[in-house]
Amino acid sequence: MNILLFLTPKNDVAYLYEDYTLRQALEKMEFHRYQAIPVLNRDGEYVGTITEGDLLWTIKNKGSLSMRKAESIPLSAIPRRTQNEPVRIDTTMEMLIEKALNQNFIPVIDDRSCFIGIIKRKVIIQYCYERMQEQPAGFATRLEQEGPATNPLHFRMAEKEDIPLILYYIKELATYEKLDQEVVATEEVLEKSLFEKHHAEVLIGEADGQPVGYALFFHNFSTFLGRSGIYLEDLYVHPAYRRRGYGRLFLQKLAQIAVERECGRLEWSCLDWNEPSIRFYKSLGARPMEGWTTFRVDGETLRALAES
């Protein structure tokens, strides 16, 4: 996700220079009604954050302090009890959420450490709230709670109650594959296809009782082998749980199911442009099927063929 979408740019942010005085800091914070304000050096680099608490403790420790004397105290001489750590523009939303737990705003810097603006906690909370509204009732990932899970992954077969979750995952995967405009599935259609006609099965992966992803698969048949196989239609792990080896565990579980059911093979398709996934699949020993082209008939073409 591009975090620049949430950025309040530098031109719209009140900030201080580190060679400012205590009085200048007090006056600017009073004018803008800020509780904390970023501090820069004259090269435009972010050097820290001053809070009203820092200023109050300094005034207290100085004893009798007039505004005139406050003009002689540089910001660099004021101890800072908190440090709002900055992020770069290529950081993740998970990192922003983690920092927002303890910071009212997150400073953003470019690759030269120059300050380019802030992301406010309010904006991050609004983002999380909107994402929660998109999710089925009762489903909350650790993206909105504590970050990626580290506990082992447990698998279970989906039930009817999981239909909203399955549809959510389908839409998320379609968005990732840039095919979201093609999703026409509904909860009613999924219930009929998965739990009445049993056209496919769904494997749910959970960590700490939280769903982290799903795999949707069904049986096909090889005349050469004389045995059925498993075709993996969808495999999706929520971004908050990636880079934990969960994708490998899903495929391992599917391989175990294939062996238990005496299937001859496990196969799936991958988009040509998805190089990271292709490298991952090859690392597991999977091989691309050279010389094969997938043909498809759907929609009106399918109906026309059926009626011809």
C-alpha positions in Angstrom: 0.0 0.0 0.0 1.2 3.5 -0.9 1.3 5.4 2.5 1.6 8.7 0.6 -2.2 8.4 0.3 -2.4 9.2 4.1 0.4 11.8 4.2 -0.1 15.4 5.5 2.6 17.1 3.5 5.4 19.2 5.1 3.8 22.4 3.7 0.7 21.7 5.8 2.5 20.7 9.0 3.8 23.0 11.8 7.3 22.2 12.8 10.3 23.7 14.6 14.0 24.0 13.8 16.4 22.6 16.4 18.0 26.1 16.8 14.7 27.6 17.9 14.3 28.6 21.5 11.9 27.4 24.2 9.8 30.5 23.8 9.4 30.0 20.1 8.3 26.4 20.7 5.8 27.5 23.4 4.3 30.2 21.1 4.0 27.9 18.1 2.5 25.0 20.1 0.0 27.4 21.7 -0.9 28.9 18.3 -1.5 25.5 16.7 -2.8 23.8 19.8 -0.4 21.0 19.3 0.6 18.5 22.1 3.7 17.5 20.1 5.6 19.0 17.2 8.4 17.7 14.9 11.8 19.2 15.0 14.1 19.6 12.0 17.6 20.7 11.4 18.4 23.5 8.8 19.1 20.8 6.2 15.4 19.7 6.5 16.3 16.4 8.2 14.0 15.1 10.9 15.8 15.1 14.3 13.0 14.4 16.8 9.8 15.5 18.4 9.2 18.0 21.2 6.1 17.5 23.4 4.3 19.9 25.7 5.4 17.6 28.5 9.0 18.2 27.6 8.5 21.9 27.8 6.6 21.8 31.1 9.3 19.7 32.7 12.0 22.1 31.5 10.0 25.1 32.9 9.6 23.3 36.2 13.2 22.4 36.5 14.3 25.9 35.7 12.3 27.3 38.7 11.4 30.9 38.1 11.5 31.2 34.3 10.3 34.4 32.5 9.5 34.5 28.8 12.6 36.6 28.3 14.8 33.9 29.8 12.9 31.3 27.7 14.4 33.1 24.6 17.9 32.0 25.7 17.1 28.3 26.0 17.6 26.3 22.7 15.5 23.3 21.9 18.7 21.2 21.8 19.0 21.8 25.5 15.5 20.4 26.3 15.5 16.7 27.3 13.0 14.7 25.3 11.2 11.9 27.1 9.7 10.4 23.9 11.0 9.9 20.5 8.6 9.7 17.6 10.5 7.4 15.2 10.1 8.3 11.5 9.3 5.9 8.7 10.3 5.9 5.0 7.8 6.2 2.3 8.1 2.5 1.4 7.0 1.3 4.8 4.0 -0.9 5.4 0.6 -0.2 6.9 1.3 -2.8 9.6 4.4 -0.8 10.7 2.3 2.4 10.8 -0.3 0.7 12.9 2.3 -0.5 15.3 3.9 2.9 15.7 0.5 4.6 16.1 -0.1 2.6 19.3 2.4 4.9 21.0 2.6 8.0 18.8 0.0 10.7 17.9 1.6 11.0 14.5 4.3 9.3 12.5 7.0 11.5 10.8 7.7 10.4 7.2 11.2 10.9 5.6 12.6 10.3 2.2 15.6 8.3 1.2 17.9 11.2 2.3 16.3 11.4 5.7 14.6 14.7 4.8 11.2 15.4 6.5 8.3 15.3 4.0 5.3 15.2 6.3 3.4 13.3 8.9 0.7 10.6 9.1 -1.8 11.3 11.8 -3.1 8.6 14.2 -6.6 9.6 13.3 -6.1 8.8 9.7 -4.7 5.3 10.6 -7.6 4.6 12.9 -10.0 5.6 10.1 -8.3 3.3 7.7 -8.6 0.4 10.2 -12.2 1.1 10.9 -13.1 1.1 7.2 -11.3 -2.2 6.7 -13.1 -3.7 9.6 -16.4 -2.6 8.0 -15.5 -4.5 4.9 -14.8 -7.7 6.8 -17.5 -10.2 7.8 -18.9 -9.9 11.2 -16.8 -11.5 13.9 -13.7 -11.6 11.8 -10.7 -9.4 12.8 -7.1 -10.1 11.7 -4.1 -9.2 13.7 -3.6 -6.4 11.3 -6.1 -4.5 13.4 -4.8 -6.0 16.7 -1.3 -7.0 17.5 0.5 -7.6 14.2 1.6 -10.9 12.6 1.0 -14.1 14.6 4.0 -16.2 15.4 2.3 -19.3 16.7 1.9 -22.5 14.7 -0.7 -22.8 11.9 -3.7 -25.0 12.5 -6.0 -26.2 9.7 -9.7 -27.0 9.5 -12.2 -27.5 6.7 -14.6 -24.6 6.2 -18.2 -24.7 7.3 -21.3 -22.8 6.2 -20.6 -20.1 8.8 -17.3 -19.4 7.0 -19.0 -18.2 3.8 -18.6 -14.5 4.5 -14.9 -15.1 5.3 -14.4 -17.1 2.1 -16.0 -14.4 0.0 -13.8 -11.8 1.7 -10.7 -13.8 0.8 -11.9 -14.3 -2.8 -12.2 -10.5 -3.2 -8.9 -9.8 -1.6 -7.1 -12.3 -3.8 -8.8 -10.9 -6.9 -7.7 -7.4 -6.0 -4.1 -8.6 -5.6 -4.3 -10.3 -9.0 -5.8 -7.1 -10.5 -9.0 -9.1 -11.4 -11.4 -7.7 -8.8 -13.8 -6.5 -11.6 -14.4 -10.2 -12.5 -15.7 -11.3 -9.1 -19.4 -11.9 -9.3 -19.6 -14.6 -6.6 -22.1 -14.0 -3.8 -22.6 -15.7 -0.4 -25.7 -17.5 -1.8 -23.8 -18.8 -4.8 -20.9 -20.0 -2.6 -23.3 -21.8 -0.2 -24.9 -23.7 -3.1 -21.6 -24.5 -4.8 -19.6 -25.5 -1.8 -22.0 -26.9 0.7 -24.9 -28.2 -1.3 -23.4 -29.4 -4.5 -19.9 -29.9 -3.0 -18.1 -28.7 -6.1 -15.0 -27.6 -4.1 -13.6 -27.7 -0.6 -12.0 -24.9 1.4 -9.2 -25.2 3.9 -8.9 -22.5 6.5 -5.6 -21.8 8.3 -5.7 -20.3 11.8 -3.1 -19.0 14.2 -4.0 -18.1 17.8 -7.7 -18.7 16.8 -7.5 -16.1 14.1 -8.0 -17.0 10.4 -4.9 -16.1 8.4 -5.8 -17.4 4.9 -7.5 -20.1 2.9 -7.1 -22.6 0.1 -9.9 -23.6 -2.2 -9.5 -26.8 -4.1 -11.3 -29.6 -5.9 -10.7 -33.0 -7.5 -9.8 -33.5 -11.2 -8.9 -36.7 -13.0 -5.9 -37.9 -15.0 -6.6 -40.6 -17.6 -2.9 -41.2 -17.9 -2.5 -41.9 -14.2 -6.0 -43.5 -13.8 -6.4 -41.5 -10.6 -7.8 -38.3 -9.4 -5.7 -35.3 -8.5 -6.2 -32.1 -6.5 -6.4 -28.8 -8.3 -5.7 -25.7 -6.2 -7.9 -22.9 -7.4 -7.1 -20.3 -4.8 -4.4 -19.9 -2.1 -4.4 -16.6 -0.1 -2.6 -15.5 3.0 -3.6 -12.2 4.5 -0.8 -9.6 4.2 -0.5 -9.3 8.0 0.6 -12.9 8.1 3.0 -13.1 5.2 6.7 -13.9 5.4 5.9 -16.4 8.2 6.1 -19.6 6.1 2.3 -20.0 6.1 2.1 -20.3 2.3 4.5 -23.3 2.4 2.4 -24.8 5.3 -0.8 -24.6 3.2 0.8 -26.4 0.3 2.3 -29.0 2.6 -1.2 -29.6 4.1 -2.7 -29.9 0.6 0.1 -32.4 -0.4 -0.8 -34.4 2.7 -4.5 -34.5 1.7 -3.5 -35.6 -1.8 -1.4 -38.4 -0.5 -4.1 -39.5 2.0 -6.7 -39.6 -0.7 -4.4 -41.5 -3.1 -4.3 -38.7 -5.6 -1.8 -38.7 -8.4 -0.9 -35.0 -8.3 -1.4 -31.6 -6.9 -1.4 -28.7 -9.4 -2.3 -25.1 -9.7 -1.9 -22.1 -12.1 0.1 -18.9 -11.5 -0.1 -15.6 -13.4 2.9 -15.0 -15.6 3.8 -11.7 -14.1 3.9 -13.0 -10.5 7.6 -13.6 -10.3 7.8 -13.9 -6.5 5.2 -16.7 -6.5 6.9 -18.5 -9.4 10.2 -18.5 -7.6 8.5 -19.7 -4.4 6.7 -22.6 -6.2 9.9 -23.7 -7.9 11.7 -23.7 -4.6 9.2 -26.3 -3.4 10.0 -28.6 -6.4 7.0 -27.6 -8.5 7.6 -27.4 -12.2 5.8 -25.2 -14.8 4.0 -27.2 -17.5 5.7 -26.2 -20.7 3.9 -26.7 -23.9 0.4 -26.5 -22.4 -2.0 -23.6 -23.1 -5.2 -23.2 -21.0 -8.4 -22.6 -23.0 -11.5 -21.2 -21.4 -15.2 -20.8 -22.5 -17.3 -18.8 -20.2 -20.2 -16.3 -20.0 -22.2 -15.8 -23.2 -19.7 -17.9 -25.2 -20.4 -20.8 -22.9 -24.2 -20.5 -23.3 -23.8 -20.1 -27.1 -21.7 -23.3 -27.2 -24.3 -25.2 -25.1 -27.1 -24.1 -27.4 -25.3 -24.6 -30.7 
